[in-house]
Amino acid sequence: MAAPKKAINEELQTTSEGLPSLISRLGDDVLQLLDTKLSLLKVEIREEANAYARGGILVAVGGVIAAIGFALLNVAIAFGVSSLFANTGLSQPAKYASGFVLTGLFYLLVGGIVVLVMKNRLAHFDLVPNRTVEELRKDKLWLKNEL
């Protein structure tokens, strides 16, 4: 019979905490909540940064390989275009120069189009950490309802 009275007394002591103690606990809980949300934000930003870094490295490696192939192909095409000037009165160096200039202009045009398309696609990418923002909105609503 003594055990139930002891439990009741302990419960009364914890429920009869003063208002300053409750406010202190609420403050501690809010700080812990904010700390948790900041940790979530850090993790989310780190995940996105890692994804960008991995993608950037692969793009760079692919770019180097493509540049080597592109250079070799470009030289071959330029020599092919310069052969179109075979029946003109131009000297051999002028024929080669014409072939390289026309080929270079074509690739500048294609490259410019690719850059503009990719720039527009990246402009639509959302950099806001959506999960963290949603959690903070929920917390804001919860705090409004509690206070």
C-alpha positions in Angstrom: 0.0 0.0 0.0 3.0 2.3 0.6 4.1 2.0 -3.0 1.0 3.5 -4.6 1.2 6.5 -2.2 4.8 7.0 -3.1 4.0 6.9 -6.8 1.1 9.4 -6.3 3.4 11.7 -4.3 6.0 11.6 -7.1 3.4 12.3 -9.7 2.0 15.3 -7.8 5.5 16.7 -7.4 6.2 16.5 -11.2 2.8 17.9 -12.1 3.1 20.7 -9.6 6.2 22.1 -11.2 6.3 25.8 -11.2 5.6 27.9 -14.3 9.2 29.0 -14.6 10.3 25.3 -14.7 7.7 24.6 -17.4 8.8 27.6 -19.5 12.4 26.5 -19.1 11.6 23.0 -20.3 9.6 24.5 -23.2 12.6 26.6 -24.1 14.9 23.6 -24.0 12.6 21.7 -26.2 12.3 24.5 -28.7 16.1 24.8 -28.8 16.4 21.0 -29.3 13.8 21.2 -32.1 15.7 24.0 -33.8 19.0 22.1 -33.4 17.3 19.1 -35.1 16.0 21.2 -37.9 19.4 22.8 -38.5 21.0 19.3 -38.6 18.4 18.3 -41.2 19.2 21.3 -43.2 23.0 20.6 -43.1 22.4 17.0 -44.2 20.1 18.0 -47.0 22.6 20.6 -48.3 25.5 18.2 -48.0 23.5 15.6 -50.0 22.8 18.1 -52.7 26.4 19.3 -52.8 27.7 15.8 -53.1 25.2 15.1 -56.0 26.4 18.2 -57.8 30.1 17.3 -57.2 29.7 13.8 -58.5 27.8 15.0 -61.5 30.4 17.8 -62.1 33.3 15.3 -62.0 31.6 13.0 -64.5 30.7 15.9 -66.8 34.3 17.1 -66.7 35.7 13.6 -67.5 33.2 13.1 -70.3 34.0 16.6 -71.5 37.7 15.9 -71.8 37.1 12.6 -73.6 34.6 14.2 -75.9 37.0 17.2 -76.6 39.7 14.8 -77.8 37.3 13.0 -80.1 35.8 16.3 -81.2 39.2 17.7 -82.1 40.2 14.7 -84.2 36.8 14.6 -85.9 36.9 18.3 -86.5 40.3 18.1 -88.2 39.0 15.3 -90.5 35.8 17.2 -91.3 37.8 20.4 -92.0 40.1 18.5 -94.4 36.9 17.1 -96.1 35.4 20.5 -96.4 38.6 21.9 -97.8 38.5 19.3 -100.5 35.2 20.9 -101.7 37.3 23.8 -102.8 39.5 21.7 -105.0 38.2 23.1 -108.3 38.6 26.7 -107.2 41.5 28.9 -108.0 42.5 29.1 -104.3 46.0 28.1 -103.2 46.2 24.9 -101.1 46.7 26.8 -97.8 43.6 29.0 -98.6 41.6 25.8 -99.3 42.6 24.4 -95.9 41.9 27.6 -94.2 38.4 27.9 -95.8 37.6 24.3 -94.7 38.7 24.9 -91.1 36.9 28.3 -90.9 33.6 26.9 -92.1 33.9 23.8 -89.9 34.8 26.0 -86.9 31.8 28.3 -87.4 29.5 25.3 -87.6 30.7 23.9 -84.3 30.6 27.3 -82.6 26.9 27.5 -83.6 26.1 24.0 -82.4 28.1 24.6 -79.1 26.3 27.8 -78.5 22.9 26.2 -78.8 23.9 23.4 -76.4 25.2 25.9 -73.8 22.0 27.9 -74.0 19.7 24.8 -73.7 21.7 23.6 -70.6 21.7 27.0 -69.0 17.9 27.2 -69.3 17.5 23.7 -67.8 19.8 24.5 -64.9 17.8 27.8 -64.3 14.7 25.7 -63.6 16.5 23.5 -60.9 15.2 24.2 -57.4 18.0 24.9 -54.9 15.6 25.3 -51.9 15.9 22.4 -49.4 12.2 21.5 -49.6 12.1 18.9 -46.8 13.6 21.3 -44.3 11.3 24.2 -45.3 8.3 22.0 -45.0 9.4 20.8 -41.5 10.0 24.4 -40.4 6.5 25.3 -41.6 5.0 22.5 -39.6 7.0 23.6 -36.5 5.9 27.1 -36.9 2.2 26.0 -37.0 2.8 23.7 -34.0 4.4 26.6 -32.0 1.5 28.9 -32.9 -1.0 26.3 -31.7 0.9 25.6 -28.5 1.5 29.2 -27.5 
